[in-house]
Every structure is written in structure tokens, then in C-alpha cells.
């Protein structure tokens, strides 16, 4: 089922999945930790607290939260931090699983109050969004909404996406770039005597002269080849990519290959974001470096809704408005926080 885009979103088209956005194959249940492509543990913890303090949560919801919390040490740490800050802010009222029944209006006021408290928590723990921490000691870094083109000593060109950081470590026999975080596009000057190597997390991409990009996610990364060839190595695996190919590896060094649509994956170079039936969670993660506030998706149903369209990275708010108009979601906006459910 396709959800129409209303006036004001002429450059975008959003749609749900084949079942109108219901949980699809491969979706993570709310009582399981999300990993690749999912939200951070801190975002998930805040989402849980918003639900549990909404006045509508019961014992079953609390049990799912406890299962999520026990599933991974990172989840438990994030939950403890969010609860402590929530308590400091005076947001905790009573145990969530014995909250008294509330009228529709009261439930709405309660939910908005909890969302406001969640916003305060995000303000307290989310200031890292305003600071590119990996970039503090990098040779080159970009801030919120910033892209930067760097001419390298060998004549190659490095373009950093927003919220990215890289360092240059050229030596006599190798031209090495360390991608500390974010995404970078490389137009490499050919030099057979000195391979060009990009190190990102647990893997590296090696070329002689080509055009490609690397997007880092934790200790993993995705590589897309626009022109020429790239040799990608991670863990004990190795593969060779040609123009139009894409491949990635996770934090354990496991390789996975896929066909790449270079025009879409490099659209950020032109100030655009292009998506073809991508889950809303991926869309929000992709535009996050261009948005000053934090966007949290509170339900798996909403996170699974598919988006197709072309969006202006200089106006992420327009994308969020299109999401609200065109998808079956509720969007709550607060200073530095947008909650989607």
C-alpha cells in the first residue's frame, strides 16, 4: 500500500511495506537488542522509558523491557544511565507496571510529559551530537551539516560527509587514510608504486587509482566503487570490487557483498539523500548528521516502514514533515528531540 505525499513534499515519495508497515522478515522484536542498522542502546533505553512511563504499560510490557535489558550488557548500562538521569530530572513517579488507568486526555498529557522528560534526558546525554568526538584528534573533521573537500599531497581528493573524521598517514611505500567515523569519498590519483589504503574499523580498502567511498559504522563499514577496482579485506576474508559493486563488513570482520546504486549512495555529494524502499530506521540514521536534534523511533512497526524518495539534506525537517503526512505514524516534536511512533 502506498501512502500519498501531500503538497509541500513534491520532492519526496514515502511508502509503507507490502503489509502496510507491519513487522517484516528480519525485523528485530522489541524484546531483542537491535544491532546492524538499528538505533543505539541509549535511544532504545529512552524509547522504553517513554513507553513504560506513559501510563499505559502493563506487566507484559515491563517483562519485554527486562528481557531487552538482560540481552546485552550495553542495553543494561544504557537503561541504568537513562533511569538515573530520569530520576535526577524528577520524571519518575511510580512503578510503571502498576500505573492507574487514565482517561484519553490524561494519557495524552502523561505521554507528552514523559516525552518532555525524555527530551531532557537526551539533552543531558546527547550533547555528543554537537561534537564530533572522533574528530577531536583527527587531521580533518566535519561538524553538523558540514561537508569538506580536502586536496591530499599526492593529488588525490578526499570529501568528508557531515559528522565525519579522517587522518592522513602517507609513507614512502603506501598512502594510508584512517577513517575514524562517518563517510568519505575518494578520488584517487594513480600511483602503482604506492597503493592507496583506507582503514576503517576491522577492515581496509586498497586501490591504485579509482573513485570510491567508505562509510564507517562502528567497527564495520560499507564500500561502494564508482570507478575502477577496490580490494576489500576484513577479518580473514578478501574480495575484489568493480565499478557498481558494493560490499560491507561488520565489527567481527564478516564480509557481505551487494549491488550498489552509486547515484543513490553518493547523492550526499550533491546535497541530497536518495532512498529506494529503505526502512525508516535507515533513513533517519542517514540524515542524522544533518539534523541538530535527536530523532528516536519508538516502535518496530514505525521503524520498518519503507521510504522511497529524494530529499534535501539542508532541510531534514521537510523530510520529517513528509514522514508525518505520508506514513501512518505519530510525530512528537520537542526541543532537540523528535519522537516517531
N, C-alpha and C positions, 0 to 999 in steps of 0.2 A: 504494500500500500504506500503510495506517495503522498506526502503532506505538502500542500501547496505553499509556495513562498508568496507572502503578501507584498504590496507595494513598499518600496524602501529597501528591498533586498534584491534588487534587479540583478546583481552580480552573483547571487548565490542560489543554490538549489539544494534543499535538505530533504532527506527521506529516511523512512524507517526501514528496518529489515523486513524480510519476507513475511514475518508474523506480526508486523506492526510494532517491532521493538521488543518482543519477548526474548527471554534468555535463549541464546543460540548455542550451537556446539562450540565447546572450548571456553565458554564463559565461566568466570570464577564465581562460585557461590559466596554469599555474604559471610558465611562462617568459615571461609578459607582465605588465606592470605593471597593477595594479588602479587604477581611478580612481573614478568615481561609485559611492558605496555600499560601496567596498572598504575594506580595512584600510589603515592608514598605512604608509608606506615603512619606518619603524622596526620596526613589528610584523612586516612581511613579512621584513625582514632577519633578525630574531630567529628567525622560523619556519624560514627557510632554514638558519641555523646549527644549530638543533636537529636538522634532518634530516641535514645534512651531517656533523655530529659524532656521529651516532647509532651508527656502526659498521656501518651497512647501506647507506650511499650509495656509488654507483659513479661511473664516468666520465660516464654519461648524465645522472645527477642533477646532477653538477657542471657539465656543459655547459648544462643548463637554468638553473641559478643564474647562470652567466656571461651568458647571454642576457638574463635578467631584469635583471641588474646594468647591462648596456650599454643597455638600452631607454630609460632616463631618468636624467638627472643626479642627481635626488633619490634614486633607488634606489642609485646608486653611493655617494653620500655617506652614506646610512643604513648600507650594508654596511660601509664603512670605519669608521664610528663604532662599530658593534656589534663588529666584529673587534678593534678596538683595545681596547675595554673588556673583551672576552672574554679577550684576551691578558693584560691587566693583572690579571685575576682568576685567571690560571693555568688557564684552561679549555682552552686549545689543547694538543693532544697530538701530532698528526702530520697530514700532509695527508689530508683526508677521503676522497679517491678511491683511496687505497691502504691503507685500513684493513684489518687482518687479519680473516678470518672469525671469528665469535664464536658461542658457544652461545646458546640462547634465554635462559637466565638471565643470561648475561653481557651480551647485547644489551639486556635489560631494565634491568640495573644501569647500563649505559652511557647509555641513553636518559634514565633518571631523573637521572643525574649531569649530563648536558647540559641537561636541563630546569632543574635547580637552578642551573646556571651562567647559563642564560637568565634565570632569576628575578633573579639578582644584577645582570645587565645591565639588566633592566627597572627594578630598584631604583635603579640609578645614573643611567639616562637618563629614567626615567618619573616623577620627582617632580613634574613639571608637572601630573600628575593631581590632586595635593593642593592646587595653587594655581591659581586662576582668573586666568591671566595677562592676558587681555583686560580683566578686571575691575579690574586694579590702578589704572587711571586713569579708570574709568567712574563715572558718577553712582550707578548701582545695580548690584549684582552678587550672585550666589548661589554658594555653595560646594557641596561634595559632598553630594548627597541633600537639598538645601535648595530650597524654593520660597518666593517672596516676592511679596506683593501691595503695589503702590505706587499711592497716590492722586495723580494729576497735577493741576497747578494749574488746568486747565480743567474739572475734574470727571471726566475720563476715568480709566479704571483699567487699570494695566499689571500683568500677572502674569508673573514670570520663572520659567522652569523651572530645575532644578538645573544648575549649571555654566554659567550664562548671564550676560551683561553688557549694559547699555544705558545711554545717556546722553540727556538731555533738552536740546533746543535750540529752545525756543519763541521766536518772534519776533512782531512785530506782524501780519504777513500770513500766517504759516504756523506750524503746530505740528509740529516735526520731532523724530523719535526716531532715534537711531543705535543699531542692534543690532550690537554688536561681536562677539558669539558666542552660540551656544546658541539657545534658543527662547523666544518671548514671545507672550502672548495679550493682545489689546487689546479693551477695551470702550469705544468712543469716544463722547464727548459731541458731539452735533451742533452745528456752528457753520459755517454756509455762508460766512461771511466769512474763515474760516481753515481751509484744508484740513489734514488730519492725515496726515503723511507719515512712513513708516518706511523708513529707508535701511539696506540690508543687502548688503554686498559690492558687486556690479556692478549692482544694481537697486534699485528703490524701489516701495513700495505706497502709493497715495494714496486717501484717503477723506474724506467729510464727517462721517459718523456711522454706525458699524457695529460689528460684532463679528467679529474675525478673528484669525488667528495667523500668525506668521512664524517659520520655523525656518531658521537660517543654517548652511551647510556650506561652509567655506572662503569663496570669493568668490561662491558661489551661494547659493540659498535656495529654500524651498518656502513657498507662501502658501495658506492654507485659509480660506475665507469661511464663517462660521457664520450671519451675518445681514447683510442689506444688500448693498452692492456695493463692489468694490475695483477700482481701475485699477492694473494692474501694468505697469511699464516696465523693460526691461533691454536694454542694447545699443541696437539700432535698432528693436527690437520693442516692441509695446504691445498689451495685451489687457484686456478688462473681465470681471471675475468676479462671479457672483451667488452667493447662498447655496447651499451644496452643491458649489460648484466648487473646484477646486484647480489650482494651476499652479506651476511652478518654473523656475529658470534656472540655468545653470552659470556657471563662472568666466569664460567668454567672452561671457556675456550672451545665450546662446541660450535662448529660451523653449520650454516644453513644457507642455501642459495635460492635466489628467486629472480624472476624477470623484473627489470627496473623500467620505469617510465621516467626518463631523465627530465623531460619538460616539467613534470609534476614535482619530482624530488628536488629539482634545482630552482623551483619557482621563487623561492625566498630571495634569490639574487636579484630578482626584478620587483621585490617588494610585495609578492603575492604568496598565498598559500593555496594549493590545489589539492582536492581530495576526491577520490572516486570510491564511494561506498566504504568509507572508513568509519570505524566505531567512534562515537562521540568522545570517548576517553582519549583516543589517539589525537583527535582534532584539538582538544583542549591542551594536551601536552605539547603539541606542535606550536601553538601560538602563545604559550605561556611566557616565553622570553620577550614578548612584545606587549605584555599586559601588566600594569603596575600592581594590581591586586591579585589575590589568590582565588582561583576557581575550583570549587570542590563539587564533585558529582557524588550524591549521597546514596544512589541506588544502582544496582547492577542493571536493572531494566533501562534506566536512562543512559548508563554508560555504553550499552550495547546498540543504541540507536545509530543507524548509519547516516553518514553525511556525504553528499556529493556537491561540489561547488568550487568556485574561485573567490577568494576573499582578499581584501586589502589588509596587509599586516599593520598598516598605520592606523587602522580603525578596528581593533578587536571587539570593541563594544558593538559595532554593527553586526559582527558575526553572532555575538551573544543575543542581540535582539532578534536576529533571524532564527536562531535556535528556539527562542521563546515563542515566536509567532508560528513557526512551521512544524515543530515537533511536539508530541504530547508530553510536555514537561512543565514543571513549575519552577520559575527562576526567582530567587530572593536576592536582592542587592543590598549590600551594606558597605560602608567604607572599607576598602581593601579586601572585601570578601563578596564573592558571588556563589550562591549555593544552588545547584540544579538537582531536582528530584523528579 
